[in-house]
């Protein structure tokens, strides 16, 4: 399908060290690039400091064990919905007809794994030329009562269903490195990688609360997407115009992970 799945990482759209801190200037710049590129997109965004801090505090990803968690679930959902509204407003202010699709009403998990998801609503909005926007959220879980549906899980599910042209991960570093560039100044940027190389790849996680596994969780998601035969590109959302260039097939500093059907010879 000639469509792109775009994942805006929580580390780009929020300051993950400050609770509920929205990076409006960065998101506005990304919105301008998306509008300028004029591509058919499903947009997924992370929860960043709006979701992870509360989710960690109430141990929501462990499932139900205490009644206080019900309030924690409610608070976390309100905060990620608030972030989603801020992202939506930025897109709309820049001329994009974006609509929110909240995971808690369309996704059911079973012990953290996807049990059910309504793809029809995405199809309907795309058909009517809207830009669907979904996000990391707390959802009901058949076994655990509730757990977290990450933006990575949503990206995998949508990639599997829609078979997009490519998946773009907008992150807060230039791409995939040999080690964590925030910690190791000798870390080297990889321009490309294959599934086999990723299988042997390890990453150091940074210290901010991230109940969905940080870059380690992203690598697992990217490997899964690659096995579907879909290329995934990692690009720095803090750098002007890099996202736009990738959307319109121009070169920009990034890392491409080749899917099964498009691997380098």
C-alpha positions, 0 to 999 in steps of 0.5 A, spaced: 500 500 500 502 506 498 502 509 505 507 511 510 506 509 518 509 514 522 511 513 529 513 520 533 517 518 539 515 520 546 522 522 547 521 527 541 514 530 542 515 531 550 521 532 555 521 525 558 525 528 564 519 533 566 512 530 567 507 532 562 512 537 558 510 538 551 515 540 546 510 544 542 516 548 537 518 541 535 512 538 534 509 544 530 516 543 525 514 536 524 507 538 523 509 543 517 514 537 514 508 532 514 504 537 511 509 539 506 510 532 504 503 531 502 503 523 503 498 518 506 500 517 513 497 513 519 500 517 525 502 513 531 505 517 537 508 515 544 506 517 551 513 520 553 512 524 560 505 524 559 504 517 560 510 513 562 511 516 569 504 515 572 504 508 568 510 506 572 508 509 579 502 505 579 505 499 575 500 498 570 503 494 565 503 489 571 496 488 571 491 489 576 493 487 583 490 493 587 484 498 587 488 504 587 491 502 580 484 503 577 485 511 579 492 510 576 489 507 569 484 513 569 489 518 570 494 515 565 489 515 560 487 522 561 494 525 560 496 521 554 489 523 551 491 530 553 498 529 549 494 526 543 490 533 543 496 537 543 499 533 537 492 533 534 492 541 535 499 542 532 497 538 526 490 541 525 494 548 525 498 546 520 493 544 515 492 537 516 485 534 517 487 529 523 483 525 527 484 521 533 483 514 534 484 512 541 486 505 543 482 504 549 476 503 545 479 499 539 484 495 542 484 489 547 490 485 549 491 478 552 497 478 557 500 484 553 499 481 546 494 483 541 488 480 542 483 484 537 483 491 534 478 495 529 482 496 523 476 498 519 476 505 523 483 507 520 480 504 513 474 509 513 478 515 515 484 514 510 478 513 504 475 519 506 482 523 506 483 524 513 490 523 517 488 518 523 492 519 529 493 514 534 497 513 541 500 509 546 495 508 551 492 504 557 487 498 555 483 493 557 487 486 558 483 479 558 488 476 562 491 482 566 484 486 567 489 492 564 496 493 561 499 498 556 498 498 549 505 502 546 506 506 540 510 500 538 505 495 538 500 499 535 506 500 529 507 493 528 499 491 528 498 497 523 504 495 519 502 488 519 495 490 517 496 495 512 503 493 509 505 500 508 510 503 503 515 504 509 515 505 517 518 511 519 520 512 527 522 519 529 526 519 535 531 524 538 538 521 536 540 521 528 539 513 528 541 507 530 548 507 533 553 501 535 551 503 543 547 509 546 550 515 543 547 519 550 552 515 554 558 513 549 561 518 545 565 513 541 558 510 539 558 510 531 551 511 527 549 505 522 547 508 516 543 501 514 542 494 518 538 488 516 534 483 520 540 478 521 544 484 524 539 486 529 538 479 531 545 480 534 544 487 536 544 490 543 543 497 546 544 500 552 537 504 555 537 511 558 535 512 565 528 515 564 522 511 566 519 508 560 515 502 561 515 500 554 522 498 554 526 504 551 530 503 545 530 496 546 523 495 545 523 499 539 528 494 536 524 488 538 518 492 534 523 494 528 525 487 527 518 484 527 516 490 522 522 488 518 520 480 518 514 483 514 518 485 509 517 492 510 523 497 511 523 502 517 527 508 517 530 511 524 530 519 523 532 525 528 526 529 529 530 535 532 533 536 526 529 541 521 527 537 514 530 530 515 523 527 516 520 531 510 526 529 505 525 521 507 517 522 506 519 525 499 524 519 498 530 524 498 536 523 502 537 525 509 541 522 515 538 516 518 538 509 519 534 504 514 533 497 517 531 493 510 525 488 511 525 481 508 523 483 501 528 489 500 534 487 503 541 489 501 544 484 496 
